[in-house]
């Protein structure tokens, strides 16, 4: 007879929905996602707990991994040994965890995704840091629940005295949820916790002042601070992780791309194979050999290039086409308050702090209870030793142990606990020395009880206790940051760079902003025609190579970057392209003042000095001008101007070490000069206005800024057509922001106003060319004129009535293209 009373008629949809809902809840909470408090999935927590329970800790010998896996499977995690062993191995891999929780002897896999040795061959134990996860577990700090067969208890969460969720990160996929939390630097996270502990209302910006971003165990370079900030705000964000590369010069003019760090969770063997396939398929010309040179000293991949290879182009191509550069997507999901939640940085930190407050509170309650119990026993022992003879007599006259305890309680008012301690007291303890020790222990216990009560009653003391623990952990386990962070994501351009022909071309940049490149054949065939308007003039004409790079500086504090091969190509007789056609924000009265050619855009060394006509000066690193991804459409500010009518009147490059023997020379319209050491000009960012260069008189302005050594001279041309040159030593060295000294004699009528100056060699001065407002050019040999003193007004060489006023002074023939 079949009972039918419990049979229910249910639709398949209802049954499937209910069962799948239960299954989903189980795998979300009990398998795939980490807890926000200890950052562990259940299998990881069970492994650490079981190994700790078995005494398999960092200060003991290693044990077979199979034993640990068997204990975990038999007692806590009945899901198969392979999944347990995989979790155990992962917690030991220092290329996946920033702070491994397991130490392992034997083959635990590799960054090439080689499988680990079988568990019967490897040995494992908890790492010292894992001990911090489990410390205080025996002090009733966390809730314990029955295991799957109700034979023993296991913790629902570990005390976790360091922020494991952020330090080691997490990955996992469950029903409807996935998590990708990157590893972080332990020291940075703890600094943020200490700050948040003192400032509960701290903003995300405040916390990011400590946590710069992920710190991957494989190092690398992170690009995209905005993506980090987005992830820390709402749990979602996107960053670019790039390999750390270095270009090494080899014999015979060859070069080599050396890779020392690769992105997180990239398979090195697969990466090397992909690069070698690019070499074999000749997708990029110039790759000679790809070698994996990794050894016990660290990761190393060498990409050897041919003599004529475009190194930067090949590197950009490889970054774009292989896992030398990858995109990492934050998805910071963790179990928070028993449910999956996408959390930001502050939520994760605050949840961990709340957990630690609870752990310390429960630990202190436990320690307080134990201290009080022990103090109660010590009090009884001290009392017993004070009436030792009576106590001994009472015990000897008692029938048995139970009767002795009861007699002590009845006669001397001991408690049962005290009586138990007295009857178990060893005879050698009955000495005066032991009384002293007991009294000292009583005092110590009193102090501890007072301290425990303070922690439980005063939040400030609890915070101090927690802060001290954080500092101790940071001091013990902190390590330097491995991953470098760059603010912007660099756009990768490789096609044109890799395929560009290596050739010499003629390039022209005009004062008004026209730019062009032409073949040398077109240049030679054009004679003196350059296609410029009559009111324009060439500022830069040179023979350059298509693999070089150009920086175009303007008088409004902007710099425009162009690779030579990207310059518009024209016939030499054509004017070229105006920069305003491609660069947004190019001002109508903006003029080009200098063009700099560099060979390697990734090695911008040295500094620049720049000064404005209204009296400001600055020094900045050439490296600060490294082009961004928007270089084609936007210029970069290299000096911020104070007023709309201000302009740059001096710009000079200083190579490394050049500042030590050079001085700044400033000359003004009203013939005042000031000289001081280059070191007086501080380094500042490229978007700043600098510092005061000179104390200018009303209606005066700076006409030029240069640097010079003691062996050089200053050539001067005035508005009246007078020329003179004098040793720079005529201007005494003082300090920045002073008025300066007169460098020409003042006349009662029509005093000389300086139009332009130039620094030349004193012993072998170069010939000069002076241009006038009527388009005339006068070539001058300084040797034909005597070296003057500071108060000399020089000699007249230009008739301003017929030839026009001087406008500029340049080195003779400085803009010719060499054949």
Secondary structure as UniProt FT lines:
FT   TURN            5..6
FT   HELIX           12..27
FT   HELIX           28..32
FT   TURN            36..38
FT   HELIX           42..53
FT   TURN            54..55
FT   TURN            58..59
FT   STRAND          63..64
FT   HELIX           65..75
FT   HELIX           81..90
FT   TURN            91..92
FT   TURN            94..96
FT   STRAND          102..105
FT   TURN            111..112
FT   TURN            119..121
FT   STRAND          123..126
FT   HELIX           128..134
FT   TURN            135..136
FT   HELIX           137..139
FT   STRAND          144..146
FT   TURN            148..149
FT   STRAND          153..155
FT   HELIX           164..168
FT   STRAND          170..173
FT   STRAND          178..181
FT   HELIX           186..198
FT   TURN            200..201
FT   HELIX           204..208
FT   TURN            209..210
FT   TURN            217..218
FT   STRAND          221..223
FT   HELIX           225..234
FT   STRAND          236..242
FT   STRAND          244..249
FT   HELIX           251..253
FT   STRAND          255..261
FT   TURN            264..265
FT   HELIX           268..281
FT   TURN            285..286
FT   STRAND          287..292
FT   TURN            296..297
FT   STRAND          301..305
FT   TURN            307..308
FT   HELIX           311..321
FT   TURN            323..324
FT   STRAND          325..331
FT   STRAND          333..336
FT   TURN            337..338
FT   STRAND          339..342
FT   HELIX           345..386
FT   HELIX           388..396
FT   HELIX           401..412
FT   HELIX           416..423
FT   HELIX           427..429
FT   HELIX           432..457
FT   HELIX           459..477
FT   STRAND          484..486
FT   HELIX           495..499
FT   STRAND          504..510
FT   TURN            511..512
FT   STRAND          514..519
FT   HELIX           520..525
FT   TURN            526..528
FT   TURN            534..535
FT   STRAND          538..545
FT   TURN            546..547
FT   STRAND          549..554
FT   TURN            555..556
FT   STRAND          558..563
FT   HELIX           564..566
FT   TURN            572..573
FT   STRAND          577..578
FT   HELIX           579..581
FT   TURN            584..585
FT   TURN            588..589
FT   STRAND          592..598
FT   TURN            601..602
FT   STRAND          607..612
FT   TURN            613..614
FT   STRAND          616..621
FT   HELIX           622..625
FT   TURN            629..633
FT   STRAND          636..637
FT   TURN            644..645
FT   STRAND          648..654
FT   TURN            656..657
FT   HELIX           658..661
FT   STRAND          663..668
FT   TURN            669..670
FT   STRAND          672..677
FT   HELIX           678..680
FT   TURN            686..687
FT   STRAND          691..692
FT   TURN            698..699
FT   STRAND          702..708
FT   TURN            710..711
FT   STRAND          712..718
FT   TURN            719..720
FT   STRAND          722..727
FT   HELIX           728..730
FT   TURN            736..737
FT   STRAND          741..742
FT   STRAND          754..761
FT   STRAND          768..772
FT   TURN            773..774
FT   STRAND          777..780
FT   HELIX           782..784
FT   TURN            790..791
FT   STRAND          795..796
FT   HELIX           800..803
FT   STRAND          806..811
FT   TURN            812..815
//
